[in-house]
Amino acid sequence: MADQELWMVGQIKGGEFPNTIWDFQGIFSSQQLAIAACRNSSYFIVPVEADIELPETTIKMPNTYFPIRRDTNG
């Protein structure tokens, strides 16, 4: 499963890197589903792979971006 790309969604609550405060929103099987989970401009998406370890030190998550979902209900 290490070659399957998944999409993590989170919401920034405050702070600046490396002391950013964020909430976990979910893991999604497609980029389209991850984008749909973003409720406003504070939500971010980052592609992730299962079974891959990251360094113990704090790093910026590569390929993170903040899509802005255009809601029709406000």
Summary of the structure (lengths in Angstrom):
residues: 74
radius of gyration: 13.0
end to end distance: 38.4
largest distance: 41.4
contacts: 153
relative contact order: 0.29
helix: 8%
strand: 35%
